[in-house]
Amino acid sequence: MTAPAGATAASSVLSTPALEVRDLVVRYGRGRKARSSPPAVDRVSFDIAPGETLGLVGESGSGKSTIGKAVLGLQPPSAGTVRVHGQDITGMSLRERSRRVADLRVVFQDPYSSLNPTRTIGQTLVEPLRLMGVSGAEAVQKARSGLESVGLPGDAVDRYPTQFSGGQRQRIAIARALVCDPKVIVLDEPVSALDLSTQAQVLNLLADLRDQRGLSLLFIAHDLGVVRFLSQRTVVLYRGQVMESGPADAVGLTPRHPYTLALTAAAPVPRPAEQAARRNAREAAGFGMASAASPGATGCPFVPRCPLSTDVCVEQRPPLRLIDQSSTACHHAERVPAL
Amino acid sequence: MSALPLDAAANTDLDAGRPSRPGRRLPYFLRRPGGLFGAVWLAFVVLASLTAPWWIPYGVAEQDLSNRLALPSADHWLGTDPLGRDLLSRIFSAGAEPLLGAGITVLVAFGIGLTMALIAAERGPRVERVSSRLAEVLLALPSTILLLAVIGAIGVRIFIVMAVLGVMISAAVYRVMLGVAKSVRQRLYVDAARVNGLSSLRVNLVHVLPSMGTVVAVQAAQLYGISLLIVAGLAFLGFGPAEPQPSWGFMIQDASSYVFSNPWLLVPTGVVLALTVVAANELADAIASRGSVARTTVRRRRPPARVGATATAGARPADPGAVLDVRDLHISVDDGPALVTGVSFALQPGRVLGLVGESGCGKTMTARSLMGLLPDGVSVSGGSIRWQGRELVGLSQEDLSAVRGREIAMISQEPMVALDPMFSVVYQLTQPIRRFRGVGRREARQIAAQLLRQVGIVDGERVLKSYPHQLSGGMAQRVCIALALTGEPRLLIADEPTTALDVTVQAEILSLLRALVRDTGLSVVIVSHDLGVVADICDDVAVMYAGTVVEDGTAAAVLDEPAHPYTQALLAANPHVADGEPVPTRLASIDGTVPPPGEWPTGCRFASRCLFAQEQCTQPFPSVPAHGSGSVLCTRVEELSRADVTWTSAPTTGPAGHETAPAATQPAPTVGVSR
């Protein structure tokens, strides 16, 4: 994948990326069967500059959560490299990672199963700190201030997860990631289990924390609107491959890939008249049914659903190429209609 | 054994948000009579047996030949045996060996089985394959024969024999624990701990094992009982301590030869052994009962709520043209808080009504009540639901089932859960078709294929032969819709029908529902939290908050010109901006959370979170007409609209009336409300 254009390219000259993923491939399972089936993640590359948020967006089965797991070391990649501040951590064990690069943390989607119900909030927050050699009293102090930085009272350290609502638990999960003072946080669908008003609270909090602390975020989500709110750049995935990547506004407003267009057009807006117009436009565009799609081994994975597809799309997998500000993997990017 | 609750996490939905202080009260399993009995009896027997040498009134071999086979007396509390030895002394002197022996079996079995299970669950399929084969080999060994062989080789050294038994049973323990450990390891907090760099030992000890505690305790208690019986059984066969040393098994064997002449002899030993085994099992049962304890406490957590705290009743006259007319509906937990109060709406034929709001606002309960499908312990406590002029509230289950499926059908959020994984699609479709339409098998199949075409499935024949797991989520939801259409209903209730689906699939399903409404004149009540979905498909919308409708009217009116602060706030919190508008740097948000049922304030229930709340909002007030045929439940709505203030244009000060906030633990979020 070509280096992203514009501001990011300029800034990466000045400093190494906070997170660098190169040609990542992840296959599930073992043996011949796994090798013959398409990989869950197929040659995905991206950079995140210090202080930048990259949105990873796609539907279920797009491989976005698998990428998050591979970056965190929870799923060993089959090929490719993951670097944090230039340091290759691909083959490192989780224990080694935390000793040598303590700046990669995670916030998961489900606020209910992401906190151990048998441990107090304090125990949960102190655990990684103690591991880093912070003394007991100082760790508790850090846990308290961590909770306060996400808008919870410091005395929550003595309580158990069941005493908190979903949004509060997600704040606690964010605090757990923050106490170690990481540089990069992987956010795996951090708001999709929350109600709308709570979702807005958590999104605002994440934006604040990012700006205050210069955090780099890998923000994994299925909702383009949410991704656009928090991210500077967006990568759109389909069946483990990058379809399009570029500045969040460009990807959101002028999609250069038919799949991005399909995603954008399908997201309903809460304004009935505008939504009716969008719906008509979407229905007129003639996308194939999502459930009937099973692509061939070669070529573009989006072919069965794509209204623009031709023979070349079936035969050749399109390479990523730069059009305006976005890289897109489409032979017919120039023909993608405007929204 | 499969229905065991894993741990507290399995019940979080029951006591979520409810401060459950782990104080100095009795452990939950001691609060049940069985558990208390089990624990007390086991403690007594163990203590009495271990201290027996110091308190028994007679020596174990002390014979009183003039008092053979005596019944209980002041001298011999439990009577004497054929040699005139004191039964009480012998029973408790004999106790230490089986009680400790069974303990050894349990320790060895869990020491090996649990450790292996934890390792296998952590290391993945390769290690698991090896350890599971090993376990199978152990399970295939004939354990009784092996035990006797061990005794033959090393003699009656009961603790070693019981340790060998523990090794053999460890395979069974491993099997059970492996499944539990694997499911606990899937919890995200385990992943989070691993990302934090915890050693695998600490991950297992701190995060995996405590969550398995309940299952381990249950299994251990049960295994203990079984092991006790095995020790006694071995002694019964003569593989126990040599005479005159007493053993439970041999005492029973001895007594059995006197069972007709002196039946009492069997009673003391038999009762002690039986009680001990029963006690272990009762304790296991009590430990396993955690789930049901939590449920009963939830049921009676609140006194009955005051019905009609907000006076929406009778705000509007009944609607003559409506197929469905809901008036002043109240739903509450039996002997508990109200979940829905004073909900009224009317649905015209061929229209789609959206019930929208956040979780915990009563929208699903309202929808389910329309079909008489409220969960156990929840019922309609007031108001009326008139379906085509017929009152549904108070109908018997038989009368309701005549309506259900035939006139009113339902689709749910999880299509995969709604379909039975054991049966093919064709079976699941033809069964209701034959019942509802009274047709034969062949005709039912034709109708099924036609229904699948109607829901937009092109390769209907393939789908008919499929089983649910072979379908994608979108396809399964289409099949669910076809299933709902089998009875040719006039009203479809759709509870979050697209929430679990991808956004492109959601658009397809919404298009399908719209086509069905257009082509068949079906009326639909759709429950959703997504205002975009509501804008896409609904003609009318009712916004619900904390069990009541705060604003309703046509979708266009409510969504384009929201009058209630809550509706405004929901819309402002939506990150989807209109085309051509810049993305805001902050989203408008609402402080706090929805107050749970039973903690609703008098007056406006949104007041504690509302930017515009004032003194007058804490008093009950009626809803006012708005949006033509709709209404708004806000006492300041006129005032706000005259002053032209909306949620997004409001000053950034925190909400007034924070003292009425639902829980004192509620923190004030750092995030403001400005844009």
Interface residues (C-beta under 8 A of the other chain):
Chain A: R30 E59 S60 L72 G73 L74 L94 R95 R97 S98 R99 A102 L104 R105 V106 F108 Q109 D110 Y112 S113 S114 L115 N116 P117 T118 R119 T124 E127 P128 L131 S149 V150 G151 L152 P153 A156 R159 Y160 P161 T162 Q163 F164 S165 G167 Q168 A173 R176 C180 D195 L196 S197 T198 Q199 A200 Q201 L203 N204 L205 A207 D208 H222 D223 G225 V226 R228 F229 A248 D249 G252 L253 A262 L263 A265 A266 A267 P268 V269 P270 R271 P272 A273 E274 Q275 A276 R279 R282 E283 F287 M289 A290 S291 A292 L339
Chain B: D7 A8 A9 T12 D15 A16 G17 R18 P19 S20 P22 P125 R187 L188 Y189 D191 A192 A193 R194 V195 N196 G197 L198 S199 V206 H207 P210 S211 G213 E358 S359 G456 V458 D459 L471 S472 G473 G474 M475 R478 D502 V503 T504 V505 Q506 A507 E508 L510 S511 H529 D530 L531 G532 V533 V534 A535 D536 A555 A556 L559 D560 A569 L570 L571 A573 N574 P575 H576 V577 A578 D579 V583 P584 T585 R586 L587 A588 S589 I590 D591 T593 V594 T665 P667 A668 P669 T670 V671
